[in-house]
Amino acid sequence: MYDPDWLESEWDRLELAYGSKSLKKARKYAKIVFEENDSQVVEDIITMMNTFGSKPVKKAFAIVAQKRIDNPKRCYAYVKGILKQLQE
């Protein structure tokens, strides 16, 4: 079930751990793949930005953002695949 109090505490935890700027940017990227309310995905995006850098993450989400909303490739797993290819 959905617990709004838990989710709010997760956003607070992420903001304390990574800063509000990183959290906002990650949630913006997560919104592209309809995962802006999934704290685990948002934290993973922040981790990827710290690991790979902002430019590759931005490029991967830009590629996915070009897909139509109903396209199955407009998902977080596809973003991770693009990032993996960019790193090779």
C-alpha positions as CSV (number, residue, x, y, z in Angstrom):
1,M,0.0,0.0,0.0
2,Y,1.0,3.6,-0.5
3,D,2.2,5.4,2.6
4,P,2.6,9.2,2.0
5,D,4.4,9.7,5.3
6,W,7.0,7.1,4.4
7,L,7.5,8.6,1.0
8,E,7.9,12.1,2.4
9,S,10.5,10.8,4.9
10,E,12.3,9.2,1.9
11,W,12.5,12.5,0.1
12,D,13.8,14.2,3.2
13,R,16.4,11.4,3.6
14,L,17.5,11.8,0.0
15,E,17.7,15.5,0.3
16,L,19.9,15.3,3.4
17,A,22.1,12.6,1.7
18,Y,22.6,14.2,-1.7
19,G,21.3,17.8,-1.6
20,S,18.2,19.4,-2.9
21,K,19.8,20.2,-6.3
22,S,20.7,16.6,-7.1
23,L,17.3,15.4,-5.8
24,K,15.4,17.9,-8.0
25,K,17.4,17.0,-11.1
26,A,17.0,13.3,-10.5
27,R,13.2,13.6,-10.0
28,K,13.0,15.6,-13.2
29,Y,14.8,12.8,-15.1
30,A,12.6,10.2,-13.4
31,K,9.5,12.0,-14.5
32,I,10.5,11.3,-18.1
33,V,10.1,7.6,-17.5
34,F,7.1,8.1,-15.1
35,E,9.1,7.1,-12.0
36,E,9.2,10.5,-10.2
37,N,7.5,9.1,-7.1
38,D,9.7,6.0,-6.8
39,S,12.4,7.0,-4.3
40,Q,14.6,4.0,-5.2
41,V,14.7,4.9,-8.9
42,V,15.4,8.6,-8.0
43,E,18.2,7.5,-5.7
44,D,19.6,5.2,-8.4
45,I,19.6,8.1,-10.9
46,I,21.5,10.3,-8.4
47,T,24.0,7.4,-8.0
48,M,24.4,7.2,-11.7
49,M,25.0,10.9,-12.0
50,N,27.7,10.6,-9.4
51,T,29.2,7.5,-11.0
52,F,29.0,8.3,-14.8
53,G,28.7,12.1,-14.7
54,S,25.8,14.4,-15.5
55,K,26.4,14.5,-19.3
56,P,26.0,10.8,-20.1
57,V,22.9,10.6,-17.8
58,K,21.4,13.7,-19.5
59,K,22.1,12.2,-22.9
60,A,20.5,8.8,-22.0
61,F,17.3,10.5,-20.7
62,A,17.2,12.8,-23.8
63,I,17.2,9.7,-26.0
64,V,14.4,8.2,-24.1
65,A,12.4,11.4,-23.9
66,Q,12.2,11.4,-27.7
67,K,10.1,8.2,-27.5
68,R,6.3,8.5,-27.6
69,I,4.6,8.3,-24.2
70,D,3.1,4.9,-25.1
71,N,6.4,3.5,-26.4
72,P,7.6,0.6,-24.2
73,K,11.1,1.8,-24.6
74,R,10.2,4.9,-22.6
75,C,11.2,3.2,-19.3
76,Y,13.9,3.3,-16.8
77,A,15.4,-0.1,-17.8
78,Y,16.0,1.3,-21.3
79,V,17.8,4.3,-19.8
80,K,20.1,2.0,-17.9
81,G,20.8,0.1,-21.1
82,I,21.7,3.2,-22.9
83,L,24.1,4.3,-20.2
84,K,25.7,0.9,-20.3
85,Q,26.3,1.3,-24.0
86,L,27.6,4.8,-23.6
87,Q,30.2,3.5,-21.1
88,E,31.5,0.8,-23.5
